[in-house]
Amino acid sequence: MNFSPASSRAFIGSPSLVVLPDGDYLASNADFGPGTTGKTTQVFRSRNGGVAWEPVAGSPVQPMTWATIFQIRGTVYLMGVAKDTLRRRRDQPLHGQR
């Protein structure tokens, strides 16, 4: 879903994945290393079982790192280390509503 060449000195870690009720996948990862600010989390969506991925509106999330994406009762949350430790956006739902 995401790639960064070693020469960029930007690395990808802290992977997280959730499967939505409609079968779509949401995945998040953090950027770290000397080629980054170390405070960015990216969120991607796959509508075809992980074959192709697209960034979710509002991604990347800054400042946030070491984030985990999870779902409770149909609502998707992204929790990580940042000034705000829990974000929920009602204006752009990630939980399968279109």
QUIBEL-V386328 format. One record per backbone hydrogen bond with DSSP energy under -0.5 kcal/mol. NH is the residue of the N-H (numbers start at 1). CO is the residue of the C=O. If there is no record, write none. Layout:
nh=NH co=CO
nh=NH co=CO
This chain:
nh=8 co=5
nh=9 co=6
nh=10 co=5
nh=11 co=9
nh=11 co=32
nh=13 co=30
nh=16 co=28
nh=18 co=26
nh=20 co=18
nh=20 co=24
nh=23 co=20
nh=25 co=46
nh=26 co=18
nh=27 co=44
nh=28 co=16
nh=29 co=42
nh=30 co=13
nh=31 co=40
nh=32 co=11
nh=35 co=9
nh=36 co=33
nh=40 co=31
nh=41 co=61
nh=42 co=29
nh=44 co=27
nh=45 co=54
nh=46 co=25
nh=51 co=48
nh=54 co=45
nh=56 co=43
nh=59 co=56
nh=60 co=41
nh=61 co=41
nh=62 co=60
nh=63 co=39
nh=64 co=39
nh=65 co=81
nh=68 co=79
nh=70 co=77
nh=72 co=75
nh=75 co=72
nh=77 co=70
nh=78 co=87
nh=79 co=68
nh=80 co=85
nh=81 co=65
nh=82 co=80
nh=85 co=83
nh=87 co=78
nh=90 co=88
nh=93 co=90
